Amino acid sequence: MRFRSPGNPVRENSDHLFLAYMSHNFRNAVHNGLAHRLKPLGVTPVQMAIILRCHTGDASTVTELGRIIPLSVALISRQVEHLVKLELISRKYPEDDRRVAHLCLTEKAENMIPDFLRHRSENEAALLAGVTEEEKQALVAIVEKILANYQRTQNRNGPTLAG
């Protein structure tokens, strides 16, 4: 496979650039499209992900969010702080351990969930226009294999996606 930038000719001996280039552009297309749709709500895709993970019960602390969102805990912590200022998340401290703050969604955040899900679906639909169901399934299978390969190498060599 040869590397081709939009509007530029194919370059020889450029196979090593293809995956990095395509994955970066793919990520930007998903992220930027969603960011544009979320802008009127005053939140970013990362903030939406935090709210949705808290809403589904997948995470209730910054540490738990750090295990499932592939960003640094420091970045997630800053985003949580911003969400607290926006009055979308509140912190609750258990009586028996005041070191760990549990994150709770406010009513304002809960009311935004349907909008988040709609915007996420609309963004994906726009990006996947013209892609068959078979192609979507193949894409998911390929990405899962690539991530599993990465996870295996990182388990032997260092940090994981979420680390």
N, C-alpha and C positions, 0 to 999 in steps of 0.2 A: 504494500500500500504506500502511496506517495502523499506527502504533505502538500496541501494546497491552501493558501490563504485566499479568502474571498478577493477577487479582482487581480490576483497575482498568478503567474504561471507555476506549474508544478516544478519543484526543485528536486534535483537528483540527490540520492543518498540522504533522504530526510525522514525515513521511517521512524527514527528515534524521537522525532518531534510530534508525531501524529497524536498519540494518546494524550499527552500533556496539553497540547493545543486544543483538541476537541473537548476534553473534559473541562477545561477552563471556560471555553465558550459555552458549553452546555450549562455549566453551573451559573454563569452570568445570565444566560437567557432565562433560566428558571427564577433566579433571585431577582433580577432587575424587573422582569415582568410582574412578579408578585409585589415587589416594592412599590411599583407604580400604582397597582390596584389598591394597596393598603394605605397609600399616602393620605387620602381623605380621612381615614380613621385615626391618623396620628401615631401609627406604630410601624415598626420595621418587621421584615420576615423573621428575624431572630426573636424579637419580642413576641410575635405571634406564636412561634414554636414553643416558647417558654409557657405562654398562657395555655396553649392547647395541651401540652404535657401535664401541666398542673390540673387542667380540667378533666382529663381522662384518668387521672390518678396514677399515671406512670411515674411521676416524681412529685415530691412535696418539699424538697430541700435543694439548695444550690448544688450540693455534692451529688445528689441523685440526678439532677439535670445534667451535670458534667459527665455523667456516665453514659447518657443517651443522646446528647446533642454534641456533635463533633466540633466543639469549640473549647477554648480554655475555660477553666472554672473562674478565672479572674474576669474574663470578658462576660461570662454569664452573670457573675455577681454584679458587675456594673450595669448590665441590662436590667437585672432584677431591681436594683436601686432606682433606676429610671422609671420602671413600672410602678414602684411604690410611690414615687413623686407624682406620677400620672393618676394615682389612686385606682390602679387596676389590680394591684396585688397588695396584700397586707401580710405582715409577719406575726406569727403566733409562737410564743415561747412556752413549751411545756413546763409545768411546775417542777418536775423531777430533774430536768436538765435544761438550764437556761442558755447553754452554749449553742444549741441547735435551733435555728429558726425554721418553723414550718411555714411554707408559703400558701396563702389562701387567696383565691380569686375574690374580688369584690363583685357586687351586683353589676356594676358598670362593665367589668370584664366579661362576666357571664353573658350579658346581653349582646356582646360583640361576637360571640362564638358563631352564630349562624352566618354573619357577614364574613368571618374568617374562612369558614368552610366553603362558602359560595365563591369568594375571591380565589381561593386555592384551586377549586374545581374549574373555574373559568380560565385561570392561567394555564392549567394543565391541558384543558380542552383546546385552547388557542395554540399551544405548542405542539400538540399531537394531532392537529388537523391533518387529514389525509393519511395518517398512519393507521394501518389495519390492526385489528385486535391481535392477530397472529404476530405482527411486528412488535406490538407493545409487549406481548408476553416474551418474545425473544429478547427485547431490550432489557427487561427486568431480569431475565435469566442470566444474560451476559454480565450485567452490572453486579448481580449477586455473586457470580463466580469471581469476578475481578476483586470485589471487596473481600471475599473469603480468602483469595490468594494473598491479598495485602495483610489481612488479619493473621494468617499463618506466618508470614515472614516477620511481622511485628512481634508476635508472641515469642519468636526466637531471638529477635534483635532489639526490641525496644518498645516505644509507646504505641498505643492503639489509636484508632480513629478518634475516639472521644478524649484521648489524652493529649 
